[in-house]
Amino acid sequence: MENELEVSHILQTWYKTNKRMLPWRESSDPYIIWISEIILQQTRVVQGMDYFLRFTGRFPDVASLASAEEDEVLKYWQGLGYYSRARNLHAAAKEIMEKFGGVFPEKHKDILSLKGIGDYTAAAIVSFVWNKPYPVVDGNVFRVLARLFAMDVPIDTTQGKKQFTELAGIVMDPKQAGQHNQAIMEFGALQCVPQNPDCEVCPLKERCMAYASGTVQDLPVKQNKTKTRARYFHYLYIIYRGQTWLSRRGKKDIWEGLYEFPLIETEKPMDFAGLQETEAFRKLFTGAGRLNISSDMAEVKHVLSHQVLYTTFYRVEIEKIPEALNSYLAVPYEDIERYAVPRLIHIYLEKLNGNLSE
């Protein structure tokens, strides 16, 4: 046990010298820690910093988040992706107001009961804020432990997750749980990086079994490779006398609750001549009169976790408003920025305002 705790002490010593100065590390507010951890689940620190400051600036506490409209929460999350995180934050804030009197719960089981909070986030909050001995296990921790102990059990299996969680608890100094968890995560982010780590300067080099066996680059092991599918999107930015049209995406697909231009999705790549022949296109523009069409961005590749989107944007000026557009939301085009849109559309609008120059 003492030998394993020595690993924790080495990590904590390294952390004191090498840690990054981040705003949430200066806080003991569980709400602030919660927001930062949710943002950083799918976002690198450098990218997430501005979003964190903007989000907590508008929603500084549970009450302000709980009382906001979902559209506004999504708008402040815009650009971070994985929007279910924002919806879960909003729902959990309401749970805290209703079940815990607006006070962020301190018990691990209560935190774990909140929507969108799993084992990792609950452990992070209770250890960072109250120094409770719950080990965190994220991608960085998986990597550090897999290499340190040369563990080749796949990290994406039930058995692997159980073994790594147990090991994370063994190496954690329970008296310094919060600092240990911060240290091992930071160590994975800065020192024990996925590709080509500088093992020669690593303070754990003499204890690292993967370094001794020359298997650092082989660890950790994953059993299942994520399958991706291709989708073909054709967005129609329809313009008529200073207004355009949006629709809100529904459930059970990407970007739930976000706004987008009228969309035609096809099963295979398709040029505009082919798009015009589709039933969806004819139905949308019946009664629109003469169409003035330009292709602003063609075949943009947008990679998501399980999907690759190939997207073309068409700007369509219409002569008359067709009946089909009655089912869409009419918006003055200068007001589009008020609506939360997917990152892909945000990029298009930025280029549109810059006259689409690369």
N, C-alpha and C positions, 0 to 999 in steps of 0.2 A: 504494500500500500504506500509506504513512504517513497518507494522508487517511482511509482506512478505519479504521486503528487509532485515529485521533482519536475516532471514534465510541465505541470501547471505552473510551478514557480518560474521555470525558464520562460514560459510563454508570457507570464505577467511581467517579468523583467524586460523582455523584448518589447512588450506593448507600451510600457511607460516611456520608452525611448522613441518608438516608431509610430505610435498611433497618430491618425489624422485628427485634426481639430474640426469637429463637426458639431453643428448647433444642437442636435438632439442629445449629444453626449454631455452637454452642459446642463441638461434638464433632468429633474427627478419626477416630472409629471408623467404619470402613466399614459395619459392621453397623447402627449407629444411623442413618447416612445412608440406607442401603438401606430400612430400615423406614419412615423419614419420607417418602421419595420414593414408595414404594408406597402409603402412606396418602393422600398428597396427589394421586395420579393422578386420583382421582374425588371428592375431598373438599376443601372449602375449608379454609384454615388455621385459621380460628376454630373450625370444627366439629371439625377433626381433632386439635387440640391435646390435649384430654382423653383421646382414644382412644390417641394416641401415648404419653402418659405412663403410662396404664394398661397398655398392651400391653408396653412396654419395662420397666415395673416388674415385671411377671410373667415376661417373657422377656428378660432383660438382655443375652443373648449368644446366639451360634449354638447352643451346646450345649444350653441350656435350651429353646430353641424346637424343636430337632430331637428331643429326648427326650420332648416333650409328646404327649399324645393329640390326635388331630385335633379331637375334640369340644370339648376345652378351648380349643384355638386358635380355633375358630369362635366359641365363647362370648365370648372376649375381643375378637373382631372384631365382635361383634353390634352392629348399628346403623350400621356403616360401608357396608354394601351391597357389591355386586360381590364376592361371597364367594370367587370363584375366586382373587382376590388372596391371601386368607389361605391357601387350600390350596396355592397355588404357593409362598408364603413357607415353609410347612412342608416342602414337598418339596425346595425349594432348600437349606434348612438341613440336611436329611439328606444332600443331595449334597455339601455343603461338608464335613460330617463324614467322609463315605466317601471322597471323591476328593481332598480338600485337607487332610486331617488336622485338621479343625476350625478351620483358619485361613482367614479370608476371603481369596480370591485377589486378587492385585494386578494381574494382566494383564487388559487389556480383553477379549481373546478368551475368557479363562476365565470372567470375570464374565458375558459375553454367553451363555455356554453353560448358565448356570443357569436352571432352570425359572422362567418368568414374568418374566425380565429381557430387555428389548428394548434397542434402540439408545439411547433417551433415558436410561433408568435407568443403563445401563452407563456412558454418558458422564458423567452426573451424579456417580456414585460416584468414578470415576477422576480426574475434574477437581477435585472438592471435597476429596477426601482426599489425592491425590498430585500435584495440579496438572498432570495430563497433558492435552495439548492436543486434547481431543475436544469438539466443540461440542454443546451440548444444544439440542434443537428440540422444544419443547412448544407448547401453544396460545398461551401468552403470547409466546413467541419468534416464532412464525408472524405474530402480529399486529404486533409491533414492526417486523419486517423488511418485511412486506408494505406497511406504511404508509411506512416510511422510504424505501423504494425504489420505491413505487407499483407493486408487483408484482401483476398480476391473474391470474397463473396459479393455478388452483384448488389449495388446500392439501391436498385429499383425493384427489389423483391421484398416480400414481407419479412422473410428471414433476415435479409441484409439490414433492413431498417431497424429490426429489433436488436440485432447484434451491435450495430453501430451506436444505437441509443444507450445500450448497456455500457459499452466501452466509453462513451462520452461521459457517463456518470462516474465511471471508475477513475478517469484521469482528472476530473474536476475537483478542485479544492473547495469543499463545501462551505468553508468559512469565508471564501472570497469568490463566491459563485458568480456574482455579476461581473467582476473584473476578469475572471477566468473566461467566461463566455465571450465577452468583448474581445479578449486577447486571442482566443483560438480562431474566431471569425476573421479578425483583422489579419492574423498570421496567414490564413488561407487566401485572403484577398491581396496581400502585398508581397508575401515571401513565398509561400508554397503554392504558386500560381499554376494554372492548368498546363501551360506549355513552357518548356525550357526554364524551370526555376533555377535560381542561382544557389545550388546546394552547397557550394564551397563556403558560403558565408552564413549558412543556416545554423542557428544555435542548437538545433536538435540533430545535427548531422551524425554525431557519434551514436545516437540512439535510434536512428532511422533505419529500419530493416529493409525498406525499399532501396534506399541509397546503397546499403551494403550489398544488396543482391543485384543492383543495376536495373531495377524494374520501376523506377520513379515514373517514367512516361506511360507505363502500362496501367497505372492505378489512378483513380478507382475504376472498377469494372462495372459496366452496365449490361444488363441482359437483353433488354428490349430496345430496339431502335425505333424511334418515332416515325410512323408512316405519314407522309404528307400527300395531299391531293391538290390538284390544280383547279382553279376556278377562273372563269373569264367574265369580267365585269365591263359593262358599257354604260357609263354615266352620261346623262343628258342634262346639261346646264341650259335650261329653257328660259328664254328672255322675251318679255313682252311689255313694252312701255314702262320700263323701270322696275319691273318685278320679276321674280323667279319662283320656283316651286321646290318644296322639300317634302320628304316623308320621314316618319320616324320608324326605325327598325324595330321589329318585334322580337319575341323571345325565341329561344332555342336556335340561335345562330350568333355569329360574331357581331360585336358592336351593339348589343341590345340597348335600346333606349336612345341611341344617337341618331342624329338627323343626316340625311343624305339627299342628293339629287335623285330624280327618277332614274331607276336602274333597270337595265335589261341584262340578265345573266344568261349566257349561252353555255352549252356543254363542250364546245370546242372553240378554238380561235376563229374570229370572224371579222372580215373587213366591213366597211360601211355599206357597201352594195349588198352584202349578205344580210346585214342587220336590218336594212330597209324591207327585206322580204319576210321578216319574222312577223308572226301574228301580234306579238307584244308591241312592236314598233307601229304597225298599222293601227292597232287599237288606240294607242296613245295619241297619235297625231291626226286621226280622222277629224276633219272639220277645222284643222289648224291653218288651212290655206297654204300660201307659199312659204317654204322653209329656206332660211339662209343658214347653211351649216358649215362649221369649221372644226377641224380636229385639233384641239389644243395640246393634248398630251396623249401620245399613243403607246400602247403596250408597256405601261409602267409596271414593273415587277415589284410586288409588295409582299414580303415574307412574314408570315405569322407562325405560331408555334407548330401548328399541324396543317397549315394550308399555305399555298402560294397563289396570290391573286395577280392576274394579268389584266390590267385595267387601261381602258381608253376613255378619255373625256371628250365629249362633243359639245360644242356651244351651238345652240339652235335658236335662232331668232324666228318667231312665228308671226303670222299675219293676224290670226284670230285665236282666241282661247278655246281650245277643244274641250268637249264635255268631259273627257277622261281626266282632265286636270282638276276637276271638282273634288276628287278624292285626295288631293294633295294639299299641302299648306302653302298658300300664297304669301310670299315674303318680299318686301322691298329689298332689292339686292344689296343695298348698303347695310341692311340689318342682318345679313347672314352671320356675321361674326358674333351675334348674340346667342347663337345656337351651338350646342356641343356637337361637333362633327368628328368622324374618324380622322386619324392622322393623315391618311391618304388624301382625303378631301381638303384638309387643312393645307397640305403641301401644294395642292392644285390652286387653292385660293391665293396663297402667298405668291405663287408664280404668276397668277392672273394679275394681281396688283402690280407685279413687276414686269407686266407685259410678256409674261411667260419666257423671259430670257433665261438661259442656263447660267 
